[in-house]
Amino acid sequence: MKIILYATLFFLLLFISCSHTNNLHKYDLTNKRFYFESMVSSDAGRVDIIYSSKPVNKEEDKSKFGEVILDLAQIIGTSILTAEVENKLIKAANPEEISARVSEGIKEIILKHIDIIPVNKIDANTEFLVTTILDECRILSTQYNVNLHLKVTSSITERNTGDLVWENSESLSVPLRRRFIPNVEESTGKRITDVAQAAELATLSEEEIKDAINRASVDIGRLFADTFRKDLAKAAKKAQK
């Protein structure tokens, strides 16, 4: 069956900062009460399964990317990738769990650098809200690998005023299966078939997906930690002036 691509290709992105606000120098956060919450955007409420057999141009990917969202079951038939397999992938890559895990990591980051008081519920004494949103959760299959792609945004707001204290977005992809798929086009003149990519997805185990989620959560936490540390240092310099 001939595959028609409905949008530009979404490729592997290692690290991209999508938005950033740093007003930390305007606020005294020490010994303040913080409430941490995690959410999932409507776009990340389900796990999109994306694939392409087009070779990856890493230089182009750094500056511009698009996405191909296709119904794999419709394209290749249920004999290769059934609804049951899709449900397994979605169950293993639980968006709510991912968002909560990253939120917990961000709490640890802030506690490491500032003496704050985390609270379990919002009350009249709660002074700051830390909201972590999972914006994207996608499984991407290319001719080279099968990857988990995440995009997360976290923000600190002053509860009484709603003013934005700090916000940062990070995006990354990690391999679900650590092996290289040869470029069939180079050796045979034929691109790796869409069915072969679907078969790769079908053979993924929940353990492989969960392992990738753990690695992605740690890696994205490091990105937030590095950005928050640098922003805190900048805020301290501004406060001294």
Beta strands, then each sheet from edge to edge (+ up, - down):
strand 1: 16-22
strand 2: 33-40
strand 3: 48-51
strand 4: 117-119
strand 5: 128-141
strand 6: 146-158
strand 7: 164-175
sheet 1: 1+ 7- 6+ 5- 2- 4-
sheet 2: 1+ 7- 6+ 5- 3-
end
